[in-house]
Amino acid sequence: MTYGMDVREPMRVPQSAEIIDYVVRNGARLDDAHRFLIDRTRELFGDRAGMQIAPEQGALISLLTRLIGARKAVEVGTFTGYSALCIATGLPADGELLCCDISEEWTGLAREGWRRAGVDDRIRLRIGPALDTLRGLPDVADIDLSFIDADKPGYRAYYEELLRRTRPGGLILLDNVLFGGRVLDPAADGPAAALRELNPALAADDRVDLVVLPLADGLTLARKR
Ligand SMILES: C[S@@+](CC[C@H](N)C(=O)[O-])C[C@H]1O[C@@H](n2cnc3c(N)ncnc32)[C@H](O)[C@@H]1O
């Protein structure tokens, strides 16, 4: 791989199942509430559990929330609450996280996990199309951190609504940006095509500093300038 430049190939660890297991065991501190949401999601919703972010992503999101001293956060796409738990535990006790989802059923389990972790009082859940919820927020740039993980064709609009409400230095995180590698396929349609179009647009967006991490299914970190 040359990236179009004459550079030495850096070291990269192959992402085997064993390496991922090692990373999670040594790099993600899973407490009872994390484990409850992982296990119960699998029991209740089977293969849908694959929608949950990976534990190593959750650890990073928690750390980023703390690192930037976030007090006000927004999540688009909550499912059974694992990523929200990771954000909420990174917030101070008087911090607030607004969660957007359309499923009462999935987020019912989320509420139980948040209660077990003792962070339910920091989280407000809004059921309804996320774009309506975001557009209903005050047009004030006071959000510290957002996490976008809902329907992929909606990402661009969520990003725009959130970016205008994010304070300078605040972060927007976007999950699944590599979409199982299908962003490389020019013939891909649907969600993969939405992300294939979004990624270069974000890379060229001079309103943010940006990095794409090949972590799990791909996680973009965009910092508002
Ligand atoms: C990939 S899952 C989120 C996973 C979650 N972040 C986690 O770590 O467990 C996507 C979620 O987006 C929600 N969703 C899909 N379309 C939506 C929309 N238009 N507005 C709000 N939520 C939506 C789905 O109900 C689903 O729970």
The ligand as an SDF file (V2000), in Angstrom:
LIG
                    3D

 27 29  0  0  0  0  0  0  0  0999 V2000
  -27.1690    0.3180   15.1670 C   0  0  0  0  0  0  0  0  0  0  0  0
  -28.5290    0.5670   16.2300 S   0  0  0  0  0  0  0  0  0  0  0  0
  -27.8190    1.5520   17.5220 C   0  0  0  0  0  0  0  0  0  0  0  0
  -26.9120    0.7610   18.4120 C   0  0  0  0  0  0  0  0  0  0  0  0
  -26.5510    1.4550   19.7050 C   0  0  0  0  0  0  0  0  0  0  0  0
  -25.8140    2.6750   19.4570 N   0  0  0  0  0  0  0  0  0  0  0  0
  -25.7740    0.5200   20.6170 C   0  0  0  0  0  0  0  0  0  0  0  0
  -24.5630    0.6880   20.7820 O   0  0  0  0  0  0  0  0  0  0  0  0
  -26.3770   -0.4140   21.1420 O   0  0  0  0  0  0  0  0  0  0  0  0
  -29.4960    1.7090   15.3280 C   0  0  0  0  0  0  0  0  0  0  0  0
  -30.7080    2.2680   16.0600 C   0  0  0  0  0  0  0  0  0  0  0  0
  -31.1930    3.3700   15.3000 O   0  0  0  0  0  0  0  0  0  0  0  0
  -32.5860    3.4270   15.4590 C   0  0  0  0  0  0  0  0  0  0  0  0
  -33.1390    4.2150   14.3500 N   0  0  0  0  0  0  0  0  0  0  0  0
  -33.2740    3.8450   13.0450 C   0  0  0  0  0  0  0  0  0  0  0  0
  -33.8110    4.8440   12.3320 N   0  0  0  0  0  0  0  0  0  0  0  0
  -34.0170    5.8640   13.1900 C   0  0  0  0  0  0  0  0  0  0  0  0
  -34.5480    7.1800   13.0670 C   0  0  0  0  0  0  0  0  0  0  0  0
  -34.9900    7.6500   11.8900 N   0  0  0  0  0  0  0  0  0  0  0  0
  -34.6020    7.9530   14.1680 N   0  0  0  0  0  0  0  0  0  0  0  0
  -34.1620    7.4950   15.3730 C   0  0  0  0  0  0  0  0  0  0  0  0
  -33.6490    6.2670   15.5350 N   0  0  0  0  0  0  0  0  0  0  0  0
  -33.5820    5.4670   14.4850 C   0  0  0  0  0  0  0  0  0  0  0  0
  -33.0260    1.9720   15.4860 C   0  0  0  0  0  0  0  0  0  0  0  0
  -34.2780    1.8390   16.1220 O   0  0  0  0  0  0  0  0  0  0  0  0
  -31.8800    1.3120   16.2360 C   0  0  0  0  0  0  0  0  0  0  0  0
  -32.1840    1.1700   17.5970 O   0  0  0  0  0  0  0  0  0  0  0  0
  1  2  1  0
  2  3  1  0
  2 10  1  0
  3  4  1  0
  4  5  1  0
  5  6  1  0
  5  7  1  0
  7  8  2  0
  7  9  1  0
 10 11  1  0
 11 12  1  0
 11 26  1  0
 12 13  1  0
 13 14  1  0
 13 24  1  0
 14 15  1  0
 14 23  1  0
 15 16  2  0
 16 17  1  0
 17 18  1  0
 17 23  2  0
 18 19  1  0
 18 20  2  0
 20 21  1  0
 21 22  2  0
 22 23  1  0
 24 25  1  0
 24 26  1  0
 26 27  1  0
M  CHG  2   2   1   9  -1
M  END
$$$$
